[in-house]
Amino acid sequence: MSKQRFPIENPKPNIDEFMQIMAGKETIKRVPLVEYVVDDAVMKLILEGMMGRKWVDISDETGVLSNKTKFSKEHLEILHAWLDNIISFWYHMGYDFVRIEIIPPYPDVHLHTAVDTASLKRDLKRNWADLMDGPISSWDDFENYKWPIITDDDFYIHRYICKNLPEGMGFISCHAGGVYEHAVRLFGYENLCINLIDNPELVKAVIDKVGEITLKYNGYLLKLDKLVAILQGEDLGFKTQTLISPKDIRKYILPWHKKFAQQAHDKGKSYYLHSCGKIDNIMEDLIVDVKIDGKHSFMEGVAPIEEYKKLYGDRICLLGGIDVDILSRYEVDDLRKYVRKVIDSCAPGGRFAVGAGNSIPSYVPVKNYLTMIDETLNY
């Protein structure tokens, strides 16, 4: 394929150097890698086909995670084998950290299910939340809802990863799903928009409850000695604008992210935000008021990452930026040229790491994912 062979036999992760580069404090002659999510189907193909490891499934059907307070011996063996695979993947693919997120159970969310049509996952399902309805539409629903209770038992997986990280690696995690995202699932998107006008007090109560749970969850994460950053998911936009008004985002959503960022900073950790879509109207709020340390998720259909580098690259780090559509469609030689062009524009001065503009879904060809990493490591 090129000079770089996968898996990398003797990686040299350096999470301290990674964080220095992200903070603009180092001019190390390398460009780090970053990724938000790598789909299981892609990891499985690489782990089994290139690393010689056996894939381990912990989907809901296996029941491995059904009782978090008392894993059976059999389930612990499966869980440890899965986690060892995850650690090995991030390590031997050249990353300086392992990233993982576990979704706390918010019950009774109205989901739709369909077969995943991506070539690597045609036997699996994909879920999405209902547009109209969710489990909360009234104050009675709010009062009777079985809100997740966060305890130390939720963090066995995180502790195992930190305990078993290879030398030089760090850990990045978050409460999966932001306050806005969970509010959308609990109301349904259209009902959330209606209630922002008809019953804003209920919207605020739901968002504040989710915010309290997230703050507690992140507090547990920040106790982990190997955790270097919270990379919080919170999709606030789509291709042309934010999903709700910037005014409402500033009123209801951003105050919680300000608390999350301050909580991380108080522990000496960074706070990165993953948010899809065109959120230009609130970027100054995120940088100046919330005080995010970095932004993840970029797409050419909104603006090339090179533009964001010019606008914000002297104040926050930019994570990813290799457009997923291009990553999915380009031939290898053209993809190399594109990745090199992005690095040439964004790497000077630090505060930049290469990765997909969003994630590595199952429809990204594995050869293209490897090409992106290969071009970066050989830069």
Long-range contacts (C-beta under 8 A, 24 or more apart in sequence): 1-367, 1-370, 1-371, 1-374, 2-374, 2-375, 2-378, 3-374, 3-378, 4-373, 4-374, 4-377, 4-378, 6-46, 6-50, 6-92, 6-93, 6-370, 6-373, 6-374, 7-46, 7-50, 7-51, 7-92, 7-93, 8-92, 8-93, 8-94, 8-377, 9-92, 11-91, 11-92, 11-94, 11-166, 12-168, 13-91, 13-95, 13-96, 13-97, 13-166, 13-167, 13-168, 13-169, 14-96, 14-168, 15-96, 15-97, 15-168, 15-169, 15-170, 15-228, 17-96, 18-96, 18-97, 18-170, 18-228, 18-353, 19-170, 19-228, 19-229, 19-270, 20-350, 21-317, 21-350, 21-351, 21-352, 21-353, 22-270, 22-293, 22-294, 22-317, 22-319, 22-350, 22-351, 22-353, 23-270, 23-293, 23-317, 23-350, 23-351, 24-314, 24-317, 24-349, 24-350, 24-351, 25-350, 26-350, 27-349, 27-350, 28-350, 30-379, 31-343, 31-347, 31-352, 31-353, 31-354, 31-376, 31-379, 32-96, 32-353, 32-354, 33-93, 33-94, 33-95, 33-96, 33-353, 33-354, 33-355, 33-373, 33-376, 33-377, 34-95, 34-296, 34-319, 34-320, 34-353, 34-354, 34-355, 35-95, 35-99, 35-320, 35-355, 35-356, 35-359, 35-360, 36-99, 36-231, 36-233, 36-274, 36-296, 36-297, 36-319, 36-320, 36-355, 36-356, 36-358, 36-359, 37-99, 37-101, 37-359, 37-360, 38-89, 38-359, 38-360, 38-369, 39-120, 39-121, 39-359, 39-360, 39-361, 39-362, 39-364, 41-118, 41-120, 41-121, 41-124, 41-362, 42-120, 42-360, 42-362, 42-364, 42-366, 42-369, 43-85, 43-86, 43-89, 45-120, 45-366, 46-89, 46-93, 46-366, 47-85, 47-88, 47-89, 51-88, 51-89, 51-92, 53-85, 53-88, 54-81, 55-85, 56-81, 56-82, 56-85, 57-82, 58-82, 68-153, 68-154, 68-156, 69-153, 71-156, 79-157, 79-160, 80-160, 83-157, 83-160, 83-161, 83-164, 84-164, 86-161, 87-161, 87-164, 87-165, 87-166, 90-169, 91-166, 91-169, 93-373, 94-373, 94-377, 95-169, 96-168, 96-169, 96-170, 97-169, 97-170, 97-171, 97-172, 97-228, 98-161, 98-165, 98-169, 98-170, 98-171, 98-172, 99-171, 99-172, 99-173, 99-231, 100-157, 100-158, 100-161, 100-173, 101-173, 101-174, 101-175, 101-176, 101-233, 102-154, 102-157, 102-158, 102-176, 103-176, 103-177, 104-148, 104-150, 104-154, 104-175, 104-176, 104-213, 104-217, 105-148, 106-147, 106-148, 106-182, 106-185, 106-186, 107-135, 107-146, 108-135, 108-145, 108-146, 109-134, 109-135, 109-185, 109-186, 110-134, 110-135, 110-188, 116-362, 118-361, 118-362, 118-363, 119-362, 119-363, 120-362, 120-363, 121-362, 129-184, 129-185, 129-188, 129-189, 130-188, 131-188, 131-189, 131-190, 132-188, 132-189, 132-190, 132-191, 133-188, 133-191, 134-184, 134-185, 134-186, 134-187, 134-188, 134-191, 135-186, 136-186, 136-187, 136-202, 136-206, 137-187, 137-191, 137-195, 138-202, 139-202, 142-202, 142-205, 142-206, 142-209, 145-186, 147-209, 147-213, 148-213, 150-213, 150-216, 150-217, 150-220, 152-220, 154-217, 154-220, 155-220, 155-221, 155-224, 158-221, 158-224, 158-227, 159-224, 161-226, 162-224, 162-225, 162-226, 162-227, 165-226, 169-226, 170-226, 170-227, 170-228, 170-229, 171-224, 171-226, 171-227, 171-228, 172-227, 172-228, 172-229, 172-230, 172-231, 172-272, 173-221, 173-227, 173-230, 173-231, 174-218, 174-221, 174-230, 174-231, 174-232, 174-233, 175-213, 175-214, 175-217, 175-218, 175-221, 175-232, 176-233, 177-233, 177-234, 178-214, 178-232, 178-233, 178-234, 178-235, 178-253, 178-257, 179-207, 179-210, 179-211, 179-214, 179-234, 179-252, 179-253, 179-256, 179-257, 180-207, 180-234, 180-235, 180-236, 180-243, 180-244, 180-249, 180-252, 180-253, 181-233, 181-234, 181-235, 182-210, 183-207, 183-210, 184-243, 186-210, 189-243, 192-244, 193-244, 196-244, 196-248, 203-252, 204-252, 207-252, 207-253, 207-256, 208-256, 211-256, 211-259, 214-256, 214-260, 215-256, 215-259, 215-260, 215-263, 218-260, 218-263, 218-264, 219-263, 222-263, 222-264, 222-267, 222-269, 227-269, 228-269, 228-270, 229-264, 229-269, 229-270, 229-271, 229-272, 229-293, 229-294, 230-260, 230-264, 230-269, 230-270, 230-271, 230-272, 231-272, 231-273, 231-274, 231-296, 231-319, 232-257, 232-260, 232-271, 232-272, 232-273, 232-274, 233-274, 233-275, 234-273, 234-274, 234-275, 235-274, 235-275, 235-276, 235-277, 235-297, 236-275, 236-276, 236-277, 236-279, 236-282, 237-275, 237-276, 237-277, 237-278, 237-279, 238-276, 238-277, 238-278, 239-277, 239-278, 239-299, 239-301, 239-302, 240-278, 241-277, 241-278, 241-281, 242-277, 242-278, 242-279, 242-281, 242-282, 243-277, 246-281, 246-282, 249-282, 250-282, 250-285, 254-282, 254-285, 254-286, 254-289, 254-290, 257-286, 257-290, 257-292, 258-289, 258-290, 258-291, 261-290, 261-291, 261-292, 261-293, 262-291, 265-291, 270-294, 272-296, 272-317, 272-319, 276-358, 277-302, 278-302, 278-303, 283-311, 283-312, 287-312, 287-315, 287-316, 292-316, 293-317, 294-318, 294-319, 294-351, 295-319, 296-320, 297-357, 297-358, 298-323, 298-357, 299-323, 299-324, 299-325, 299-357, 299-358, 300-325, 300-326, 300-357, 301-325, 304-342, 305-342, 305-345, 305-346, 305-357, 306-342, 306-345, 306-346, 309-345, 309-346, 309-352, 313-346, 313-349, 313-351, 313-352, 314-349, 314-351, 316-351, 317-350, 317-351, 317-352, 317-353, 318-346, 318-351, 318-352, 318-353, 319-352, 319-353, 319-355, 320-353, 320-354, 320-355, 320-356, 320-357, 320-358, 321-346, 321-352, 321-354, 321-355, 321-357, 322-354, 322-355, 322-356, 322-357, 322-372, 323-357, 324-356, 324-357, 324-358, 324-359, 324-361, 324-364, 327-356, 327-357, 327-364, 327-368, 327-369, 327-372, 328-363, 328-364, 328-365, 328-368, 330-368, 332-367, 332-368, 332-371, 335-368, 335-371, 335-372, 335-375, 336-371, 336-375, 339-371, 339-372, 339-375, 339-376, 340-375, 340-379, 343-375, 343-376, 343-379, 347-379
